[in-house]
Amino acid sequence: MIGPWPLVGRSHELEFFGDVLAGGERSAVVLTGRAGVGKTRLALECLAIAETRGMATAFVRATAAARSLPLGALAPVLPSVEGPGLEPTDMLRRAMDAVVALGRGRPLLLVVDDAHLLDDASAALVHYMAASRSAFVVATVRADSRPPEAVVALWKDELAERVEVPPLDPAGIEAVLVGALGGPVSAATLHQLSERSAGNALYLRELVRAGLESGGLRGDDGIWRLSGPPPVSSRLAELVESRLGMVDDRQRLVLEALAFGERLGVRCLLTVADEKQLDDLEERGLIVTAYDGRRLEATLGHPLYGDVIRARIPARRAEAVLKSLANRVQAVGARRREDALRFATWRLEVGGDMPPELMIAAARTARSRWDLALAERLAHAAVDAGGGFDAALLGAEVALLQGRGEEVEAQLAALMTTAADDRQRVQVVSARVDNFIRALGRTEDALRVAEEAEALVTDPAVCDELAGKRAYALHMGGRRGEALEVLEPVLARGGGPELAMAWYTGGACLARSGRFAEAVRVSRKCLPADDPTTGPLPYRPSLHDIVRATALAGAGELEEAEALAAADFAQAVTGGSVTVQAVAAIVVARVQLARGDVAAAAAHAREARDLFRQRPFRTLVHTALIYLAMAEALGGSADGARAALDELDRMGMPTGDINAIELRRARAWAELAAGNRAAAHTHLQEAAALARYRGDVVWESDVVHDLARLGWAPEAVDRLQELAGIIEGDMAPARAAHAAALVSGDPAALADVSAAFEAMGARLLAAEAAASAAVALRRKGDLRRAAAAEQRAATLARACHGAITPALRAIETQAVLSSREIEVAALAAAGQPNREIAGRLSVSVRTVENHLQRVYEKLGVARRADLGQALGPV
């Protein structure tokens, strides 16, 4: 069930009201805004503020029904004020006295809701009370209404402050939803509800209520999500219908046309209604007009108006509207891609002849907008209309974007036999490679298909495109070096948009080689042409940003990397692309892990996993689960990490693909979270060896640095120093310096490393280095500086939202130990026997044993082997 509907996003208005109430210069506040934005709720909050200040309060609501009665709106708070021969002024004075008497000697605040509906007598009384300061008035007025003159005079005569109450912005809507539902809401769901409600708090509440009642809005895995479009309940429909109000027949035709046409030229609408009728609709806020280029276009005043009109209109009437729209567009010609899409959609619904090439163009436009269901219907219609190879390939590509892997492979394998030339063959092979990798997770089959096609294709330009696709398969199979060898001659010759995947693959491989500047320069060429419908798949704009964000993060520019990835994610949500949104969520999660924001990284990884389940892309689900496992482990949840890895293992994906290094790294952190330090060490060593074998120097740097962070700095320091000379940017040298400082135990060097990591935005690494500095200082007996380092580490760790690593844990565990206990425990953890420790510290063996016993008790460990993890990496 929905919880109490919180009031958010109105702090400015409430603060302003408090100032006006206390200031004494005005005796009224008028809250004005569109219907449903929350004026009444805000007025009630003003009433509550007044009560806390000791004022008496009264609330009345004006209605259209009471408007015909003098003082009808105030009747609930008035005794009878009529009398024989009573003049109107006497009646108003008596009414005012009766209202003031409600205060019983205290100042009175009177709230008048929907004051635009007041009868003239009530409006005059409200104005009189504000003018005479007999009461402080708070009135709500609908923005598109025509209030009585006495109400307008409140702000015209400067008795009142007029406050515009805007619709809720997305941040306000998110706060409302979290408060009402009791948990976070997915980005896509927030966008859907924001878009459909347009910030109208009343409509938002009804959309949420309808979603809960229908089961379309559910809280899965701690996150609320809509499984489809927000439903329109009967309550919501009635609210919208009452807002639409009375319109004449020709105005109704305009609203119906816009409900189905969404955006139509005003010249087209003038064939239905005259200018005066359109002006009246716009003045009432039922339609909105604006120029798109040189064309004046109209849309409905609120997204839900169209939903309700379409839901309520009879089927035969809807068919007539669509046929009329199609005929009008056909008469003037489809001048824009959007016109062609709408025309094709209407013809699809009502029938009629249409050239297959127009259907194909419309399907590509729908695909570029990620309306995949419509794109598929249009592609199938194009096939039926004789669209041939192009229509069939487009239908398969749209099915690919929906994740229907086995079905798509069957379609494409059959289509390959009908390909008439090299261009068509490569188009089919390109789609098959994408399908094998993305939907089916069969990278070796993708490579086989690309290699087989190379024996059939002779056109040099097409050969380069095919080579780019083979390199992509090699890259996704973890064979970075071979991919670059294939790409080198292709990229040297150059090419246009058809080589987008080659440019992207080259950039991705170079980024993992630590050649970040070159990676960004190469991948920039994969940016699309101005027409987003011309490429084979409409996700190209994100490819360059993926490489760029990877390069920024690898070089240590983490804040810029996160901002770029977050912007792509937000754009994908707005654009409605599940696939691009999920890919962007993975990139965001990866950068947030590098920054140390484990809670946010887990949320984005979970979002990506769930989105890719909607489009069952096995490789990308696999990737999302890796980062989810890592985020859970860094947050100290061994169970959460294990659950993600168990799900991943059940998928049965190849163990040697592009994810193999990161998967071993995730397993290492999961084992560490479960207390299995030796297993973590083994996984990291395997990951480092695989990365070195593949030449993935950036990922090798990640893994080898993990070894240093977790207590094995001596075996990591030399290789990190070598990698620092290979990888561009500040991150690799900082990692090498961190490992060297851990080996030497130099608190000053550790503090410098912490500052360097913080400057790069790597907050978790900065916190760990500061924690290690604190431990080193405590061992040296410098307790004052140790406390300062601990405070710095704690401050940085708080920005990581729940990260728990051995270095951070070391502050907590070692804070309870004396400096001599830390010294003894560190030597014991390093493997030295008690007799050697005694000799080194010039104490007796019994003293060493006593120290160790106290350490065991304080740290809650039972044996020497557990000391290393409890103490941390220093």
Summary of the structure (lengths in Angstrom):
residues: 874
radius of gyration: 34.2
end to end distance: 50.9
largest distance: 114.7
contacts: 3112
relative contact order: 0.04
helix: 68%
strand: 6%
